[in-house]
């Protein structure tokens, strides 16, 4: 391991300096995902610092999902998180293809159901109206990444479940079959703990961190067409946005 010298005279604490060095090496691919990360003893010897300092650094790297521990085996470099921008609407399939990953979809549920109160509010529906409910598990390179629950205005897309959404993108179907173009969306983002059933589907521990997004999408007539609930694995996704003055 090439060691970056630490400054012991400036005001930046040693643990912060070591954290910055190790984080940079991980992000630059000096250590690739899945490889064994240096032990506490190795890092103590390399940087000539105490165990308490190294443990502080390691805990921070673990909490940020950059490394993970396996009991009896050691500490490993984690898979890099997938950043999703907030500036434009992009489908999961398109997003994964752009990253060079192989997208896969598994249908968990599809049925016509009465709209619940919150769905009625989001889609501006009457209490007695129905929606097409589509629940999908989204994977990339065979790894479960997120669960999507779509509630679509049924009166605008009759017979929607004649399409196989395990292979056909929903947005493309709405456009080509029903002439519905999604042109804008409003969304809320929450941090939640994974319920047991959701965690089981995503193959993560119960109560693990999730990014939970509620999104209402509008068509070219500015009508709400789809209410979407997204459950992203917190260890595999991060969100980013560019802010300008």
Helices and strands as residue ranges (DSSP letters): H 14-27, H 40-47, H 51-63, E 67-70, E 74-77, E 82-85, H 92-99, E 103-114, H 117-123, E 130-140, E 143-153, G 154-156, G 160-162, H 170-178, E 184-193, H 196-202, E 209-218, E 224-233, E 237-240
